[in-house]
Amino acid sequence: MHTTDLKDGHLLADDEITNVAVTEDRVVITKDADFYNAYLVFGAPPKVLYLTFGNISNKDLLQYFDTHFSEIVTKLEGGADIIEFSRGGYIDRSTSL
């Protein structure tokens, strides 16, 4: 699901996105550091995939997802709460909190 699939789409406030993630047991995939920081402070949203690629083409971003997607899903299903995903791969940040 993408925010554009929801009422108010990309205009949703962060707390509304968090509420959807909590209610529907979803992972928030974001480039927005606010979600990473909210997780650190409040523990919500419950699962975050934080993208720290900087400027990257959609084609290149999709290639990174193709390469690492199954590993990231396995980590999230295994209990990871926050994963940082970048050009260098992914890091389970929930183990360093």
TAMOWO-V638358 format. One line per field, one symbol per residue. ss: DSSP state (H for helix, E for strand, C for the rest). psi: psi as a letter, one per 30 degrees, with the letter a starting at -180 (. if undefined). A space follows every 50 residues. Layout:
ss->???
psi->???
This chain:
ss->CCHHHCCCHHHCCHHHHHHHHHHHCCCEEECCHHHHHHHHHHCCCCCEEE ECCCCCCHHHHHHHHHHHHHHHHHHHHCCCCEEEEECCEEEEHHHHC
psi->klffflkfbfgklefeeeeeeeeghlkkjlfjfeeeeeeeefgklfkkjj khfbkkleeeeeeeeeefeeeeeeeefgfkekkkkafgblkjfffg.
